[in-house]
Amino acid sequence: MHLKNYLTETAKTIREIEAKAKACLGTSYSKEYDELMHQKARILLELADNAREQDTKGIKNLKEIFKTLQQFSQSAETALSLNSSWYMSALLYPEDYKEGSPNNLEKLIAEKL
């Protein structure tokens, strides 16, 4: 699969997981919320390694892209090691994030691919 397609599909999957998790907030499904946040973090943990296995034909700035993906994976590793659902929920989002804006993975896809 081409790297752009892989990252686009991954970003879509993460948004779907987050939507399911958001629906759990304020309900008795806090265990499900935690499980969904762990799922998101595990996807991001493997992101950089999985991305290296994709077709990169025609992509410029590969070194920069892979460096950013590695940072996403390292942040996920930290969140998982802390077992913090809050930290996991914040993965890919800058402090000044506004609802409806692209997250950092979506920005990377739009700006670099």
C-alpha distances in whole Angstrom, upper triangle without the diagonal:
4,6,8,7,6,10,11,11,12,15,16,16,18,20,21,22,24,26,27,28,30,32,33,35,38,38,39,35,35,34,31,30,30,28,26,26,25,22,21,22,20,17,18,19,16,14,15,14,11,10,11,9,6,6,9,11,13,13,17,18,16,19,20,17,16,20,20,17,19,22,20,20,23,25,23,25,28,28,28,30,33,32,32,31,32,30,27,27,28,25,23,26,29,32,33,30,31,30,28,27,23,22,21,18,18,20,18,15,18,20,17,14
4,6,5,6,9,10,11,12,14,16,17,18,20,21,23,24,26,27,29,30,32,34,35,39,39,40,37,36,35,32,31,31,29,27,26,26,23,21,22,21,18,18,20,17,14,14,14,11,9,10,9,6,4,6,8,10,10,13,15,13,16,17,14,14,18,18,15,18,21,19,19,23,24,23,25,28,28,28,31,33,32,32,31,32,30,27,27,27,24,22,25,27,31,31,28,30,29,26,25,21,21,20,16,16,18,15,12,15,16,14,11
4,5,5,6,8,10,10,12,14,15,16,18,20,21,22,24,26,27,28,30,32,33,37,37,38,35,34,33,31,29,29,27,25,24,24,21,19,20,19,15,15,17,14,11,11,12,9,6,8,8,5,6,6,9,10,9,12,13,10,13,14,10,11,14,14,12,14,17,16,16,19,21,20,22,25,25,25,28,30,29,29,28,29,27,24,24,24,21,18,21,23,27,28,25,27,27,24,22,19,18,16,13,13,15,12,10,13,14,11,9
4,5,5,6,9,10,10,12,14,15,16,18,20,21,23,25,26,27,29,31,32,35,36,37,34,33,33,30,29,29,27,24,24,24,21,19,20,20,16,16,18,16,13,13,15,12,9,12,12,9,9,8,10,10,9,12,13,11,15,14,11,12,15,14,12,16,18,16,17,21,21,21,23,26,25,26,29,30,30,29,28,28,26,24,24,23,20,17,20,22,26,26,23,24,24,21,19,16,16,14,11,11,12,10,7,9,11,9,6
4,6,5,6,8,10,10,12,14,15,17,18,20,21,23,24,26,27,29,31,34,35,36,32,32,32,29,27,28,26,23,23,23,20,18,20,19,15,16,18,16,13,14,15,12,10,13,13,9,10,10,12,13,12,15,17,15,18,18,14,15,18,17,15,18,20,18,18,22,23,21,24,27,26,26,29,31,30,30,28,28,27,24,24,24,21,18,21,24,27,27,24,25,24,22,20,17,17,16,13,12,14,13,9,12,14,13,10
4,6,5,6,9,10,11,12,14,15,17,18,20,21,23,24,26,27,29,33,33,34,30,30,29,26,25,25,23,20,20,20,17,15,17,16,12,13,15,12,10,11,12,9,7,11,10,7,9,11,13,15,13,16,17,14,17,17,13,13,17,15,12,15,17,15,15,19,20,18,20,23,23,23,26,28,27,27,25,26,24,21,21,22,19,17,20,22,26,27,24,25,24,22,21,17,16,15,12,12,15,13,10,13,16,14,11
4,5,5,6,9,10,10,12,14,15,16,18,20,21,22,24,26,27,31,31,33,29,28,28,25,23,24,22,19,19,19,16,14,15,15,11,11,13,12,8,10,12,10,8,11,12,10,11,12,14,15,13,15,15,13,16,15,11,12,14,12,10,13,15,12,13,17,17,16,19,21,21,21,24,26,25,24,23,23,21,19,19,19,15,13,16,19,22,23,20,22,21,19,17,14,13,12,8,8,11,9,7,11,13,11,10
4,5,5,6,9,10,11,12,14,15,17,19,20,21,23,25,26,30,30,32,28,28,28,25,23,24,23,19,19,20,17,15,17,17,13,13,16,15,12,14,16,13,11,15,15,12,14,14,16,16,15,17,17,16,19,17,14,15,17,15,13,17,18,15,16,20,20,18,21,24,23,23,26,28,27,26,24,24,23,20,19,19,17,14,16,19,23,23,20,20,19,17,16,12,12,12,9,8,11,10,7,10,13,12,10
4,5,5,6,9,10,11,12,14,15,17,18,20,21,23,25,29,29,30,26,26,26,23,22,22,20,17,18,18,15,13,16,15,12,13,16,14,12,14,16,12,12,15,15,13,14,16,18,19,17,20,20,19,21,20,16,17,20,17,15,18,19,16,17,20,20,18,21,24,22,22,26,27,26,25,23,24,23,19,19,20,17,15,18,21,24,25,22,22,20,18,18,14,14,15,11,10,14,13,11,13,16,16,14
4,5,5,6,9,10,11,12,14,15,16,18,20,21,23,27,27,28,24,24,23,20,19,19,18,15,15,15,12,10,12,12,8,9,12,11,8,12,13,10,10,14,14,13,15,16,19,20,18,20,20,18,20,19,15,15,17,15,12,15,16,13,13,17,16,14,17,20,18,18,22,23,22,21,19,20,19,16,16,16,14,12,15,19,22,23,20,21,19,18,17,14,12,13,9,10,13,12,11,14,16,16,14
4,5,5,6,9,10,11,12,14,15,16,19,20,21,25,26,27,24,23,23,20,18,19,18,15,14,16,13,10,12,13,10,10,13,13,10,13,16,13,12,16,17,15,17,18,20,21,18,20,20,18,20,18,15,16,17,14,12,15,16,12,14,17,16,15,18,20,18,19,22,23,22,21,19,19,18,15,14,14,12,10,12,16,19,20,16,17,16,14,13,10,9,10,7,7,10,10,9,11,14,15,14
4,5,5,6,9,10,11,13,14,15,17,19,20,24,24,26,23,23,23,20,18,19,18,14,15,16,14,11,14,15,12,13,16,16,13,16,18,16,15,19,19,17,19,20,22,23,21,23,23,21,23,22,18,19,21,18,16,19,19,16,17,20,19,17,21,23,21,21,25,25,24,23,20,20,20,17,15,16,15,13,15,18,21,21,18,18,16,14,14,11,11,13,10,9,13,14,12,13,17,17,16
4,5,5,6,9,10,11,12,14,16,17,19,23,23,24,20,20,20,17,15,17,15,11,12,13,10,9,12,12,9,11,14,14,12,16,17,15,15,19,19,17,20,21,24,25,23,25,25,23,24,23,20,20,22,19,16,19,19,15,16,19,18,16,19,21,19,19,22,23,21,20,18,19,18,15,14,16,14,13,16,19,22,23,19,20,18,16,16,14,13,14,12,12,16,16,14,17,20,20,18
4,5,5,6,9,10,10,12,14,15,17,20,21,22,19,18,18,15,13,14,13,10,10,11,9,6,9,11,8,9,12,13,11,15,17,15,15,19,20,19,21,22,25,26,23,25,24,22,24,22,19,19,20,17,14,17,17,13,14,17,15,13,16,18,16,16,20,20,18,17,14,15,15,11,10,12,10,10,12,16,18,20,16,17,15,14,14,12,10,12,10,10,14,15,14,16,19,19,19
4,5,5,6,9,10,10,12,14,15,19,20,22,19,18,19,16,14,15,15,11,11,14,12,9,12,14,12,12,16,17,15,18,20,18,18,22,23,21,23,24,26,27,24,26,25,24,26,24,20,21,22,19,17,20,19,15,17,20,18,16,19,20,18,19,22,22,20,19,16,16,16,13,11,12,12,11,12,16,18,18,15,15,12,11,12,10,9,12,11,10,14,15,14,16,19,20,19
4,5,5,6,9,10,11,13,15,18,18,20,17,17,17,14,13,15,14,10,11,14,11,10,13,15,13,14,17,18,16,20,22,19,20,24,24,22,25,26,28,29,27,29,28,27,28,27,23,24,25,22,20,22,22,18,19,22,20,18,21,22,20,20,23,24,21,20,17,17,18,15,13,15,15,14,15,19,21,22,18,18,15,14,15,14,13,16,14,14,17,19,17,19,22,23,22
4,5,5,6,9,10,11,13,17,16,18,14,14,14,11,9,11,10,6,8,10,8,7,11,12,11,12,15,16,15,19,21,19,20,23,23,23,26,27,29,30,28,30,29,27,28,27,24,23,24,22,19,21,21,17,17,20,18,15,18,19,16,16,20,20,18,16,13,14,15,12,10,13,13,13,15,19,20,22,18,19,16,15,17,15,14,16,15,15,18,19,19,21,23,24,23
4,5,5,6,9,10,11,14,15,17,14,13,14,12,9,11,11,7,8,11,10,8,11,13,12,13,16,18,17,20,22,21,21,25,25,25,27,28,31,31,29,30,29,28,29,27,23,24,24,21,19,21,20,16,17,20,17,15,18,19,16,16,20,19,17,15,12,12,13,10,8,10,11,12,12,16,17,18,15,15,12,13,14,13,12,14,14,14,17,19,19,20,23,24,24
4,5,5,6,9,10,14,14,16,14,14,15,12,10,13,13,10,11,14,13,11,15,17,16,17,20,21,20,23,25,24,24,28,28,27,29,30,32,33,31,32,31,30,31,29,26,27,27,24,22,25,24,20,21,23,21,19,22,23,19,20,24,23,20,18,15,15,17,14,11,14,14,15,15,18,19,20,16,16,12,12,14,14,14,17,16,16,19,21,20,21,24,26,25
4,5,5,7,9,13,12,14,11,12,12,9,8,11,11,8,10,13,12,11,15,16,16,17,20,21,21,24,26,24,25,28,29,28,31,31,34,35,33,35,34,32,33,32,28,28,29,26,24,26,25,21,22,24,22,19,22,23,19,19,23,22,19,18,14,15,17,14,12,15,16,17,17,21,22,23,19,19,16,16,18,18,17,20,19,19,22,24,23,24,27,28,28
4,5,5,7,10,11,12,9,9,10,7,5,8,9,6,7,11,10,10,13,15,15,16,19,20,20,24,25,24,25,29,29,29,31,32,35,36,33,35,34,32,33,31,28,28,28,25,23,25,23,20,20,22,19,17,20,20,16,17,20,19,16,14,11,12,14,11,9,13,14,15,16,19,20,21,18,18,15,16,18,18,16,19,19,19,22,23,23,25,27,29,28
4,5,5,9,10,12,10,10,13,10,8,11,12,10,10,14,14,13,15,18,18,18,21,23,22,26,28,27,27,31,31,31,33,34,37,37,34,36,34,33,34,32,29,29,29,26,25,26,25,21,22,24,21,19,22,22,18,19,22,21,18,16,12,12,15,13,10,13,14,16,15,18,18,19,16,16,12,14,16,17,16,19,19,19,22,24,24,25,27,29,29
4,6,8,8,11,9,10,13,10,9,12,13,11,13,16,16,15,18,20,20,21,24,25,25,29,30,29,29,33,33,33,35,36,39,39,37,38,37,36,37,35,32,32,33,29,28,29,28,24,25,27,24,22,25,25,21,22,25,24,21,19,15,15,18,16,13,16,18,19,19,22,22,23,20,19,15,16,19,20,19,22,22,22,25,27,26,27,30,32,31
4,6,6,7,5,6,9,7,6,10,11,10,11,14,15,15,17,19,20,21,23,25,25,29,30,29,30,34,34,34,37,37,40,41,38,40,39,37,38,36,33,33,33,30,28,29,28,25,25,26,24,21,24,24,20,20,23,21,18,16,13,14,17,15,13,16,18,20,20,23,23,24,21,21,18,19,21,22,21,23,23,24,26,28,28,30,32,34,33
4,5,8,7,7,10,10,7,10,13,12,12,15,16,16,18,20,21,22,24,26,26,29,31,30,31,35,35,35,38,38,41,42,39,40,39,38,38,36,33,33,33,30,28,29,28,24,25,26,23,21,24,23,19,20,23,21,18,15,12,12,15,14,12,15,17,19,18,21,20,21,19,19,16,18,20,21,20,23,23,24,26,28,29,30,32,34,34
4,7,8,8,12,12,10,13,15,15,15,18,20,20,21,24,25,25,27,30,30,33,35,34,35,38,39,39,42,42,45,45,43,44,42,41,41,39,37,37,36,33,32,33,31,28,29,29,26,24,27,26,22,23,25,23,20,18,15,14,18,18,15,18,21,23,21,24,23,23,21,21,18,21,23,24,23,26,27,27,29,32,32,33,35,37,37
4,5,7,10,10,10,13,14,14,16,18,19,20,22,24,25,26,28,30,30,34,35,34,35,39,39,39,42,43,46,46,44,45,44,42,43,41,38,38,38,35,33,34,32,29,30,31,28,25,27,27,23,23,26,24,21,19,16,16,20,19,17,20,22,24,24,26,26,27,24,24,21,23,26,26,25,28,29,29,31,33,34,35,37,39,39
4,6,8,9,10,12,13,14,16,18,19,20,22,24,25,26,28,30,31,34,35,34,36,39,40,40,43,44,47,48,45,47,45,44,44,42,39,39,39,36,34,35,33,30,30,31,28,26,27,27,23,23,25,23,20,18,16,17,20,19,18,21,23,26,26,28,28,29,27,27,24,26,28,29,27,30,30,31,33,35,35,37,39,40,40
4,5,5,6,9,10,11,13,14,15,17,19,20,21,23,24,26,27,31,32,31,32,36,36,36,39,40,43,44,42,43,42,40,41,39,36,36,36,33,31,32,30,27,27,28,25,23,24,24,21,20,23,21,18,16,13,15,18,17,16,19,21,23,23,26,26,28,25,25,23,24,26,27,25,27,27,28,31,32,32,34,36,37,37
4,5,5,6,9,10,11,12,14,15,17,18,20,21,22,25,26,29,30,30,31,34,35,35,38,39,43,43,41,42,40,39,39,37,34,34,34,31,29,29,28,25,25,25,23,20,22,21,17,17,19,18,14,13,10,12,15,14,13,17,18,21,21,24,24,26,24,24,22,24,25,26,24,26,26,27,29,31,31,33,35,36,36
4,5,5,6,9,10,11,12,14,15,17,19,20,21,23,24,28,28,28,30,33,33,34,37,38,42,43,40,42,40,38,38,37,34,33,33,30,28,28,27,24,23,24,22,19,20,20,17,15,18,17,13,13,10,13,16,14,14,18,19,22,22,25,25,28,26,26,24,26,27,27,25,26,26,27,30,31,32,34,36,36,36
4,5,5,6,9,10,10,12,14,15,17,19,20,21,23,26,27,26,28,31,31,31,35,36,39,40,38,39,38,36,37,35,32,31,32,29,27,27,27,23,22,24,22,19,20,21,17,16,19,18,14,14,11,14,16,14,13,17,18,20,21,25,25,27,24,25,22,23,25,25,23,25,24,25,28,29,29,31,33,34,34
4,5,5,6,9,10,11,12,14,16,17,18,20,21,24,26,25,26,30,30,30,34,34,38,39,36,37,36,34,34,33,30,29,29,27,24,25,24,21,20,22,19,16,18,19,15,14,17,16,13,12,8,10,13,11,10,13,15,17,18,21,21,23,21,21,19,20,22,22,19,22,21,22,25,26,27,29,31,32,32
4,5,5,6,9,10,11,12,14,15,16,19,20,23,24,24,26,28,29,30,33,34,37,39,36,37,35,33,33,32,29,28,28,25,23,23,22,19,19,19,17,14,16,16,12,11,14,13,9,9,6,9,11,9,9,13,14,17,18,21,21,24,22,23,21,22,24,23,20,22,21,23,26,26,27,29,31,32,32
4,5,5,6,9,10,10,12,14,15,17,18,22,22,22,24,27,27,28,31,32,36,37,35,36,35,32,32,31,28,27,28,25,23,23,22,19,18,19,18,14,15,16,13,11,15,14,11,11,9,12,13,11,11,15,15,18,19,23,23,26,23,25,23,23,25,23,21,22,21,23,26,26,26,29,31,31,31
4,5,5,6,9,10,11,13,14,16,17,20,21,20,22,25,25,25,29,30,33,34,32,33,32,30,30,29,26,25,26,23,21,21,21,17,17,19,17,13,15,17,13,12,16,16,13,12,9,12,13,9,9,13,13,15,17,20,21,23,21,22,19,20,21,20,18,19,18,19,23,23,23,26,28,28,28
4,5,5,6,9,10,11,12,15,15,18,20,19,21,24,25,25,28,29,32,33,31,32,30,28,28,27,24,23,23,21,18,19,18,15,14,16,13,10,13,13,10,9,13,13,10,9,6,8,9,6,6,10,10,12,14,17,18,21,18,20,18,19,20,18,16,17,16,18,21,21,22,24,26,27,27
4,5,5,6,9,10,10,12,14,17,18,18,20,22,23,24,28,28,32,33,31,32,30,28,28,27,24,23,23,21,18,18,17,14,13,14,13,9,11,12,9,7,11,11,8,9,7,10,10,7,9,12,11,14,16,19,21,23,21,23,21,22,23,21,18,18,18,20,22,22,23,26,27,27,27
4,5,5,6,9,10,11,12,16,16,16,18,21,21,21,25,26,29,31,29,30,29,26,27,26,23,21,22,20,17,18,18,14,13,15,14,10,12,14,12,10,14,15,12,12,10,13,13,9,11,14,12,14,17,20,22,24,22,23,21,22,22,20,17,18,16,18,21,21,21,24,26,26,25
4,6,5,6,9,10,11,14,15,15,16,19,20,20,23,24,27,29,26,27,26,24,24,23,20,19,20,17,14,15,15,11,11,13,12,9,11,13,11,10,14,15,13,12,10,12,11,7,8,11,9,10,13,17,19,21,18,20,18,18,18,16,13,14,13,15,18,18,18,21,23,22,22
4,5,5,6,9,10,12,14,14,15,18,19,20,24,24,28,29,26,27,25,23,23,22,19,18,18,16,13,13,13,9,8,10,9,5,7,9,7,7,10,12,10,10,9,11,9,6,8,10,8,10,13,16,18,21,19,21,20,21,20,18,14,14,13,16,18,18,19,22,23,23,23
4,5,5,6,9,11,12,12,14,17,17,18,22,23,27,28,26,27,25,23,23,22,19,18,18,17,13,13,14,11,9,11,11,7,8,11,10,8,11,13,12,13,12,15,13,10,12,14,11,13,16,19,22,24,22,24,23,23,23,20,17,17,15,18,20,19,20,23,24,24,23
4,5,5,6,10,11,9,11,14,15,15,19,20,23,25,23,24,23,20,21,20,17,16,17,15,12,12,13,10,9,12,12,9,10,13,12,11,15,16,15,15,14,16,15,11,13,14,11,12,15,19,21,24,21,23,22,21,21,18,15,15,12,15,18,17,17,20,22,21,20
4,5,5,8,10,10,11,13,15,15,19,19,23,24,21,22,20,18,18,17,14,13,14,12,8,9,10,6,5,9,8,6,8,11,10,10,13,15,15,15,14,15,13,10,12,12,9,9,13,16,19,21,19,21,21,20,19,16,13,12,10,13,15,14,15,18,19,18,18
4,6,7,8,10,11,13,15,16,20,20,24,25,23,24,22,19,18,18,16,13,14,13,9,9,10,7,4,7,8,5,6,9,10,9,11,14,13,14,14,16,13,11,14,14,11,12,15,18,21,23,22,24,24,24,23,20,16,15,13,17,18,17,18,21,22,21,21
4,6,6,6,8,10,11,13,17,17,21,23,21,22,21,17,17,18,15,12,14,13,10,9,11,9,6,10,11,9,9,13,13,12,14,17,17,18,18,20,17,14,17,17,14,14,18,21,23,26,24,26,26,25,24,21,18,16,14,17,19,17,17,21,22,20,20
4,6,5,6,9,10,11,14,15,18,20,17,19,17,14,15,15,12,10,11,10,7,8,10,8,6,10,11,10,11,14,14,14,17,19,19,19,19,20,17,14,16,16,13,12,16,18,22,24,22,24,24,23,21,18,15,13,10,13,15,13,13,17,18,16,16
4,6,5,6,9,10,13,13,17,19,16,17,15,12,12,12,9,7,8,9,5,5,8,8,6,9,12,11,12,15,16,16,18,20,21,21,21,22,19,17,19,18,14,14,17,19,23,25,23,26,26,25,23,20,17,14,12,15,16,13,14,18,18,15,15
4,5,5,7,10,13,14,17,19,17,19,17,14,14,15,12,9,11,12,9,8,12,11,9,11,14,13,13,16,18,17,18,21,22,23,23,24,21,19,21,21,17,17,21,23,26,28,27,29,29,28,26,23,20,18,15,18,20,17,17,21,21,18,18
4,5,5,7,11,12,16,18,16,18,18,14,15,16,13,11,13,14,10,11,14,13,11,14,16,14,15,18,19,18,20,23,23,24,23,25,22,19,21,21,18,17,21,23,27,29,27,29,28,27,25,22,20,18,14,17,19,16,15,19,20,18,16
4,5,5,9,9,13,15,13,15,14,11,12,13,10,8,11,11,8,10,13,12,11,14,16,15,16,20,20,20,22,25,25,25,24,25,23,20,22,21,18,16,20,22,26,27,25,27,27,25,24,20,18,16,12,15,16,13,12,16,17,14,13
4,6,8,8,12,15,13,14,14,10,11,13,10,8,11,12,10,10,14,14,13,15,18,17,18,21,22,22,24,26,27,27,27,28,25,23,25,24,20,19,23,25,28,30,28,30,30,29,27,23,21,19,16,18,19,16,15,19,19,16,15
4,7,9,12,15,14,16,16,13,14,16,14,11,15,16,13,14,17,17,15,18,20,19,20,23,24,23,25,28,28,29,29,30,27,25,26,26,23,22,25,27,31,32,30,33,32,30,29,25,23,21,18,20,21,18,17,20,21,18,16
4,6,9,12,11,14,15,12,14,16,13,12,15,16,13,15,18,17,16,20,22,20,22,25,25,25,27,30,29,30,29,30,28,25,26,26,23,21,24,27,30,31,29,31,30,29,27,23,22,20,16,18,19,16,14,18,19,16,13
4,6,9,9,13,14,11,14,16,14,13,17,17,15,17,20,20,19,23,25,24,25,28,29,29,31,33,33,33,33,34,31,28,29,29,25,23,27,29,32,33,31,33,32,30,28,24,23,21,18,19,20,17,15,18,18,15,12
4,6,6,9,10,8,11,13,11,11,15,15,14,16,19,19,19,22,24,24,25,28,29,29,31,33,33,33,33,33,31,28,29,28,25,22,25,27,31,31,29,31,31,29,27,23,22,20,17,18,18,15,13,16,16,12,10
4,6,9,12,10,14,15,14,14,18,19,18,20,22,22,23,26,27,27,29,31,32,33,35,37,37,37,36,37,34,32,32,32,28,25,28,30,33,34,32,33,33,31,29,25,25,23,20,20,20,17,15,17,17,14,11
4,7,10,10,13,15,13,15,18,18,18,21,23,23,24,26,28,28,30,32,33,34,36,38,38,38,37,37,35,32,33,32,28,25,28,29,33,33,31,32,32,30,27,24,24,22,19,19,19,16,14,15,15,12,9
4,7,6,10,11,10,11,14,15,15,17,19,19,21,23,25,25,27,29,30,31,33,35,35,35,34,34,31,29,30,28,25,22,24,25,29,29,28,29,30,27,25,21,21,19,16,16,16,13,11,13,12,8,7
4,6,9,9,9,11,13,14,15,17,19,20,21,23,24,25,27,29,30,31,33,35,36,35,35,34,31,30,30,28,25,22,24,25,28,28,27,29,30,28,25,22,21,18,17,17,16,13,12,13,11,8,8
4,6,5,6,9,10,11,12,14,16,17,19,20,22,23,25,26,27,29,30,32,33,33,32,32,29,27,28,26,23,20,22,22,26,26,25,27,29,27,24,21,20,17,15,16,15,11,12,13,11,7,9
4,5,5,6,8,10,10,12,14,15,16,18,20,21,22,24,26,27,28,30,31,31,31,31,28,26,27,25,22,19,22,22,26,27,26,28,29,28,24,21,20,17,15,16,15,12,12,14,13,9,9
4,6,5,6,9,10,10,12,14,15,16,18,20,21,23,24,26,27,29,30,30,30,30,27,25,27,25,21,19,22,22,25,27,26,29,30,29,26,22,21,17,16,18,17,13,14,17,14,11,13
4,6,5,6,9,10,11,13,14,15,17,19,20,21,23,25,26,27,29,28,28,28,24,23,25,22,19,17,19,19,22,23,22,25,27,26,22,19,18,14,13,15,14,10,12,14,12,9,11
4,5,5,6,9,10,11,12,14,16,17,19,20,21,23,25,26,27,26,26,26,23,21,22,20,17,14,17,18,21,22,21,24,25,23,20,17,15,12,10,12,11,8,9,12,10,7,9
4,5,5,6,9,10,10,12,14,15,16,18,20,21,22,24,25,25,25,25,22,21,22,21,17,15,18,19,22,24,23,26,26,25,23,19,17,14,12,14,14,11,12,15,14,11,12
4,5,5,6,9,10,10,12,14,15,17,19,20,21,23,24,24,25,24,21,20,21,19,16,14,17,17,20,22,22,25,26,26,23,19,17,13,12,15,15,11,14,16,15,12,14
4,5,5,6,9,10,11,13,14,15,17,19,20,21,23,22,22,21,18,17,18,16,13,11,13,14,17,19,18,21,22,22,19,16,13,9,9,12,11,8,11,14,12,11,13
4,5,5,6,9,10,11,12,14,15,17,18,20,21,21,21,21,17,16,17,16,12,10,14,15,19,20,19,22,22,22,19,16,13,10,8,12,12,9,11,14,14,12,13
4,5,5,6,9,10,10,12,14,15,16,18,20,20,20,21,17,16,18,17,13,12,16,17,20,22,21,24,25,25,22,19,16,13,12,15,15,13,15,18,17,15,16
4,5,5,6,9,10,11,12,14,15,17,18,18,18,18,15,14,16,14,11,10,13,13,16,19,18,22,23,23,20,18,14,11,11,15,14,12,15,18,17,16,17
4,6,5,6,9,10,11,12,14,16,16,16,16,16,12,11,13,11,8,7,10,12,15,17,16,19,20,20,18,15,12,9,8,12,13,11,13,16,16,15,17
4,5,5,6,9,10,11,12,14,15,15,16,16,13,11,14,13,10,10,14,15,18,21,20,23,23,23,21,18,15,13,11,15,16,14,16,19,19,18,19
4,5,5,6,9,10,11,12,14,14,16,16,12,12,15,14,10,12,14,16,18,21,20,24,24,25,23,20,17,14,14,18,18,16,19,22,21,20,21
4,5,5,6,9,10,11,12,12,13,13,9,9,11,10,7,9,11,13,14,18,17,20,21,22,20,18,14,12,13,16,17,16,18,21,21,20,22
4,5,5,6,8,10,10,10,11,12,9,7,10,10,7,9,12,14,16,19,18,21,21,22,21,18,15,13,13,16,18,17,19,22,22,21,22
4,5,5,6,9,10,11,12,14,11,10,13,13,11,13,16,18,19,23,22,25,25,26,25,22,18,17,16,20,21,20,22,25,25,24,25
4,5,5,6,8,9,11,12,9,9,13,12,10,13,15,16,17,21,21,24,24,26,24,23,19,17,18,21,22,21,23,26,26,25,27
4,6,5,6,6,8,9,6,6,9,9,8,12,13,15,16,20,19,22,22,23,23,21,17,17,17,20,21,21,23,25,26,26,27
4,5,5,7,8,11,9,7,11,12,11,14,16,19,20,23,22,25,24,26,25,23,20,19,19,22,24,23,24,27,28,28,28
4,5,8,11,13,11,11,14,15,14,17,19,21,21,25,24,27,27,29,28,26,23,22,21,25,26,25,27,30,30,30,31
4,5,9,10,8,10,13,13,13,17,18,19,19,23,23,26,26,28,27,26,22,22,22,25,26,26,28,31,31,31,32
4,6,9,8,8,11,13,13,17,18,20,20,24,23,25,25,27,27,25,22,22,22,25,26,26,28,31,31,31,32
4,5,5,6,9,10,11,15,15,17,17,20,20,22,22,24,24,23,19,20,20,23,25,25,27,29,30,30,31
4,5,5,6,9,10,14,14,16,16,19,18,20,19,21,21,21,18,19,19,21,23,24,25,27,29,29,30
4,5,5,6,9,12,12,14,13,16,15,17,17,19,19,19,16,17,18,20,22,23,25,26,27,28,29
4,5,5,7,10,10,12,12,15,15,17,17,19,19,18,15,15,16,19,20,20,23,25,25,26,27
4,5,5,9,10,13,14,17,15,17,17,18,18,17,14,14,14,17,19,19,21,23,24,24,25
4,6,8,8,11,12,15,12,14,13,15,15,15,12,13,14,16,17,19,20,22,23,24,25
4,6,5,8,9,11,10,12,13,14,14,13,10,11,12,14,15,17,19,20,21,22,24
4,6,8,10,13,11,14,14,16,14,13,9,9,10,12,14,14,16,18,19,19,21
4,7,10,12,10,13,13,13,12,9,6,5,6,9,10,10,13,14,15,16,17
4,7,8,6,9,10,11,10,9,5,6,9,10,10,12,15,15,16,18,19
4,5,5,9,11,13,11,10,8,7,11,12,11,13,16,16,16,18,20
4,6,9,12,14,12,13,11,11,15,16,15,17,20,20,20,22,24
4,6,10,12,10,12,11,12,15,16,14,17,19,19,19,21,24
4,7,9,7,9,8,10,13,13,12,15,17,17,17,20,22
4,6,6,9,9,12,15,14,13,17,18,17,18,21,23
4,6,9,9,13,15,14,14,18,19,18,19,22,23
4,7,9,12,14,12,13,16,16,15,17,20,21
4,6,10,11,9,9,13,14,12,14,17,18
4,7,8,5,6,9,10,9,11,14,15
4,6,5,6,9,10,11,12,14,15
4,5,5,6,9,10,10,12,13
4,5,5,6,9,10,10,11
4,5,5,6,9,10,10
4,5,5,6,8,10
4,6,5,6,7
4,6,6,5
4,6,6
4,6
4
